[in-house]
Amino acid sequence: MTTNRYLAGNFGPVAPETTAVDLPVTGRLPEELDGRYLRNGPNPVGPVDERLHHWFVGTGMVHGVRLRDGRAEWYRSRYVLGDEAADVLGRPRLPGPRHELFGGGSPNTNVIGVGGTTLAIVEAGGHPVELSDDLESRRYVDFAGTWAGAFSAHPKVDPATGELFVAAYSPMFGNEISYQVLGPDLRVRHAARIDVGAPIMLHDVAVTETRAVIFDLPVTLSADALSAGYPFPYRWNPDRQPRVGVLPRHGAAGDVAWCEVSPCYVFHPMNAYDLPDGQLIVDVARHPRMFATDLQGPFEGPPVLERWTVDPASGKVAEERLDDRSQEFPRVDERRVGRPYRFGYAADFGTDGPNPGGLTRWDLRAGTALDHHYGPGRSTGEGVFIPRSAEAAEDDGWVMSLVYDRNTDRSDLVVLDARDFGGEPVATVHLPTRVPYGFHGNWIPTGP
């Protein structure tokens, strides 16, 4: 019996890779949905030290469902073949360059589709792994040799230019972070190293139409945690002043305007956009602190949705709490990234640690929130919005997420109508196994 909650219940790993075809569906899948829903998360393949194990480490496993012509054609789960996973599973190691510190790590945090390429990605130094359309690991990538150093679990894609904006950290960088802009061809177009004065943990970045926002918050590399053998050695640093940095989207280190915020930690912004007077709106899921007492996962009190009005000219930030409910994994319509927006979606994070529940749809214009509950014993994580068409309104489409059912110990892919968010699901795709609680995923439509 494990004492580590992130190895128990639906946080615990599933051993076999699974393939199932012609999945049963309750309801009716919209014909417009032609693509793959993919979700990544840690699924340790080898033995772990329960006392030191952290939710953020462990072999990546990507879960995917292929939808087309109103059918759920397949479900697949596949390990992201880092060197450890390849060795344990008796498979050949992948070709491609490895990060000198992490070797053949297994990206376990997100999975994205860019320019016809599917990438499993992670932060802190691991190279992305390219996946085939059916989720087999192909190779490590370094973006045609244009990239050196860490990537991020959260590149922001500009919907107008197709550029990817990345803020990355690595123990190899010392006190610097790496800010990069990649083109839709997955080659680096712009890069800057920014000295932030400490080896910080930096999970995400926000962008507007003109600027990028860097989160320099008080979680730093801990020498004591390193020496004690913790695989995730970042800790809360109460002596460090939290701040956000604002720079032009193709700016240099000297262009950053730093603005102080009150002590907190932010994994994920919901969105950001410019105001006419030069200020910025940045909406975030704000944690009161991070990795101060809970050394196995991300909980030091419930995270809440806040709106930060950032003034680079004065160096000040006005912080406004939008709601007291516990929320994480915020998402928006990807066509509104960096632009003024109305609707956002977030998962119930629970009040006693990561304890997934339902989803919430925020109407930021009206200042209202609408919950969707999946029923007794059923819980979900991050929701992904898919527009009905390229020209559809911001709320005209579907919200898709994986839902775990404790009653059956299996998971479903559930599709909600964004305009009838509290109503019955449009469709529920029944999977043959459970999908452990993980991190991030995306809808990847079929290309032309």
N, C-alpha and C positions, 0 to 999 in steps of 0.2 A: 504494500500500500504506500503510494508516494505521498510525501508531505509537501511537494511542490505543485501548486495549483496549475501551473502551466504545463504539467505533464499528465494531468488528470482530466477526466470527463471529456468534454469536446475540445479542450485545449490539447489533449493527448494526441500523439501521432497515430496515423493509420499505416499499417505495414505494407499492404500490397499496392502496386500500381493497378489501376482499374480501367477497363474499356467496356463500355456498354453502348449498344446501338438501338435505334428506334425506341426512344424512351417514352414511357406513358405520360400523358398530359391531362390534367384536369382543367377544364375551360378551353379557351381557343387562343392559340398563339397568333399574334398579328402577322399577316403575310408580309408586312413591310420589314420585319426583323430578319435580315439576311446577314449573318456574321457569327462571330464567336464571343461569348462572354467568358473571360479568363480572370482567375483570381490566384494570387500567390500567397504563400505563408510558410512558416517554419514547420518542418516535419522531421525531427531528428531520425537519422537512419542508423546511427551507431549508438553505443552506450554513452550515457551522460552522467555527470556528477549531479545528483538531485539537489544537493545543498547549494551548489554554485550556479546551477543552470538558470539562464535568463530567457524569457519569452522571445527576445529579439535575435537569438542565435539558433543555429540548427539548420539542417539541410532544407533548402527550398523545395516545395512541391507546388506545381501549378495545376489547377483544376480548370477544366474547360467544358463548355456546352456549345455545340454547333446547332444553330437554328437556321432553317431555310424552308420556304414554301409552307409555312404553318406547321412544320414538324420539328421535333427535337431529334436531330439525326444521330448525335452521339454525345456521350460524356467520357472524358478521359482525365486521369490524374497521372502526372509524370514527375519524377524527381528531376530537379535541375542538377545536372551531373557535374558537381564540383569533384575535385580529386578524391576527397574522402568518400563521397557517395559512390563514385565509380569503383573505388577499391573494395568497399564493403559489398557492393552488388556484383563484383566480378566483371565489370565492363571496362572497355578501353577508356583511358583518359582523353578529354577533349583536346583538340588542337587550339592554338591561339595563345596569346601572352597572358601571363599571370601577374598579379600585383606582388611585388617582392615581399611584402609583409604578410599577406593573407594566403599566398600560394594559390591553390585551386579552390577558392571559396565558392559557395553555392548561393547565388543571389536569391533571397527569400522574402523580399518585401513588396515588390510591385512587378507588374508585367504590362508592357505597353506595346502598341503597334505604331510604327513610324515609317513612312516611305515604303510600305510593303514588307517591312522587317518586324518580327516579333522579338522583343528583348525582355528577359528576366533581369531585374535590376535590384541593387542594394546600395547602401551608403558606406562611408568610412573607408573606402579603398578597394573594394572588390570590383573586378571587371564585370561588365554585363555579359550574359550568355545569350546567344542567338538561338531561338527555338524554331522548329519547323511548324507548318500549319497544324500538324497533329501533335505538337507539343514535345517532340523529341529534341533533346539538346544537341546542337550542332557544333558550336565553337565559342570560345571567348573572343570578344571584339575589343578593339582599341580605336574605333572610328577612323579607319584607314590611316592610322599612324599620326593623326592630327591631335590626339589627346594624350596627355600624360598625367597620371595621378588619379585621384578619386572621382567617382561619379556620384549620383544622388539617387535616392529612391523616389524623388519627386521633381523631375523636370517639368517645367510649365511650358505648354505649347501655345504659342500665339495663334489664335484662329485666323488672323489675316495673313501673316507672313509664313507660318509653318515653322518658325524658329523655336528651338528648345532652349530654355533658360535654366541654368544649373548653378546651385550653390552647394559646394562639396567640402567635406572635411576628411582628414585622415590623421592618424597618429604620426605618419611620416611627414606631415606638413609643419610640425611644431606649432607655432602660434598663428599660422596663416590658414586662411580658407581659400578655396579656388572658385572663382566666379567665371563661368563659361557660357558662351552662346553658340549653339550648333545650328546649322542650316537643316532644312528638311532632307538633305542628302546625307545627314549624319556625319558631317565634317565640322570641326570647330572653326568658327568664323572670328570669334573674339574671346580673349582670355585675360584675366587679371588675378593676381595674388593679392589678398587683402590681409594685412597684419591686424589681428584683433586682440593681441596681448596675452592670449592663453589658448591652450588646445581645447577648443569648445566642441560640443556635439551640436550639429546643425542638421535638422531633419528635412526642412522644406524651405521654399523660397516663394515669395509673392511677386507678381508683376502687374504693372498697369500698361496703358498704351505707350507711355514714355519712360517709365522708370522700373527699377527692381528694388525689392525690399529684402534686406538681410536680417535674420533673427540672431542676435548675439546675446544669448541668455545663459544664466548661471549654472550650466551643467558642463563640467570639464573633466578631462582625463585625470584619473586618480592614480598616483604612484602606489599608494597603499593597496588599492584594489588590484592593480597589476601584480604586485609582489605576492598577494594572497592567492593568485591564480584564477581570479574571476574572468570568465570569457567575455564579459561585457563590463569594462572597467571605468565607466563614466559615472560621476557622482554629483549631487547638488553641492554648489559652492556658494555659501551664504555671503562670502566677502566680495563677491563680484557684482558690479552694477549692471543690471540688465538694460538692454538698449536695442533699438532697431536702426539699421543703416539704410539710407536711401541714396541711390545713384542712378545716373542715366543708364538705359538698357545696354548701351555699348560703352559704359564708363570705365574709368580706371580707379585704382585704389585711392588716389588723391581727390576723387570726385565725391566720395561718400560723405553724406551729412548724417551725423549720429544724433539720435533722439532717445532720451532716457524713458524707460517705463518702470512701473512698480514691479517688485519681485514676482516672478511667475515663470512658467515654461510653456512654450507653444510647439507642438508637433506640426499642426496643420492649420494654415489659413483657409477660410472658406473662399475668399476672393478679395481682390483689391481693385481700386480704380482712382483715377485722377479727379480732383475737384477744380473748378475754374480758377480759384484763387491761388493755386499752386500747392495746396494741401492734398493729402491722400486719405482715402478710406481704406482701412485694412480690417476685415472681419476675421476673427480667430477663435479657435477653441482653446481657452486659457486654463491651464492647470495651475494650482496655487504654488506648487514646487514639483521637483521630480528627482527620484533616486536618492532621497535623503534617508528614508527608513525602509522602504520596500525595494530590495535589491534584486528582485526576480522579475519585476514587471512594472508597467507604467501607472502606478497609482499612489498619489499622496493627497487625495481628496478629489471630489468630483470636478471634472472640467466643465466650464460653462462658455456659452457663446458671448463674445464681447465685440464691440465695434471700437476700433482705435482710429481717431482722427489725427493724422501725423502731419506736423508742420516742420518741414526741413529748415525753413528760414529761422525759426526760433529755437529749434531743437527740442520742442515739447510735443507730448502726446496726450490727447484727451481720451480717457478710457471710460467706456460706457457699457455696463452689463445689459445685455438684451433679454436674458432670461436666466432663471436659477436652475433649470433642469440640467441633469448631467448629460452632456452631448460630446461626441467625438466623430472622427472620420467625415468631416464636412465636405460636401461636393456641390458643384453647380453644373448647369448646362455648359459644356466645354466651349460652346460658341460665344459665351459671355466672359470667358477668362480675361481679366484685365480691363473689363468694361463695366459701366454701371449695370446692375442686374437687380432682379426682383426676387427670384426664388432660389432657395438653397435646401439641401437635404443633409441630415445628420443622423447618426445612430445613437440610441440610448446606451450610455456607457455604464450605467449602474451607479450605485452609491457606496459600494464596498469593494471597488476594483473593477477591472474589465469584466463585465457581466452582461453580455449583449441582451438586448430586449427588442423593442420595435424601432421604427424609423419616424423621423419628424420632418415635415415639409415646412420651411419657413417662408413666409411672405414678408420680405423686408420692407416693402413699400407700405403695406397695411399694418405691419408690426404684429402679425399673428402667426400662430404655429398650429399645425394640424398633425396629429399622431396617427400612425397605422400600427395596430397591434395584430400579430399573426396568430393569436390563439393560445390557449393554455399549453405550456411546455414548449412553445416555439419561439425562437429568438434569431435575430439577424445581426449582421455587421454593416459594413459600408454599402450604401445604395448608389447606383450609377444611373444617371439620366440619359435616355436615348431619344433624340427628337424624332417626330414622325417623318419628317423630311428635312432637307437642308433649309427650306424656307419657312418651316413651321414656327409658330410663336414659342416663346421661351418655356411655357408650361405645356405645350402640345406634344406629348410623347409618353414615354413609359419610364418607370423607375424599377430597376432590376437588382435583386440581391439574392444571396444564398441564405436559406433559412434552415436552422437545425431544429429537429423535432425530438425532444427527449423521450417522447412516448414510443417512438419507433426506432430511435438511435440511427436515424437516417436524415439526409438533407434534401431540400428541394431548391430549385431555382424558381423564384416567385417574381412575376411581372405585374406591376401595378399601373393603373392609368393615372398619370400625374394630375389630371384634372378631376379625378374622383379618388383622391389619395386615401381617404378614410374608408372607401368602399371595398367590396370584395375584389380579390385579385382577378385580373384579366385571364391569367393562365398560371398554372403551377406545374413545373416539370419535375417529375419524381426521379431522384437519383438512386442508384442501387446501393449506396453506401453513405456514410456520414462524411462531411467535409469539416475538418477541424477549424476552429476559429483562427482566422489569419488576418492579413492586413489589407492589401489593396489590389484592385483589379480594374478592368476596363472592358467596354464593349468595343470590339474591333470589327467594323463592317467589312463585308466582302468588297474587295477592290474591283475596279473596272476590268 
